[in-house]
Amino acid sequence: MAEKQYDWATIAKNPKFVELHHKKTAFLFGWWIFSTAYYFLLPIGAAYAPGLYKIKVLGAINFGYAFALSQFFVSWALALYYAKVANEDFDRLTRNLIDELHL
């Protein structure tokens, strides 16, 4: 069975593909910067502001533990937000591109 061949150079030059690629790259790069900074706040903060991370928040749980645990929730929230944006924006742009190219 022969596979369908696509002209990837033409697809890459299509304005709708360029828009999709730009929006997705900008979205992912921005959130990558945020999540990397948020991740490194834990070890950097613990090294340079240990008093802050020792503050009791709830019972035996201090700010350091709460902040470390918050990284899981932030990761889940970012994943859910990405799925929402991908389903609404990126999928719509992809459908428009496919319809235009008649793939």
Secondary structure, 3 states (H helix, E strand, C coil): CCCCCCCHHHHHHCHHHHHHHHHHHHHHHHHHHHHHHHHHHHHHHHHHCHHHHCCEEECCEEHHHHHHHHHHHHHHHHHHHHHHHHHHHHHHHHHHHHHHHCC
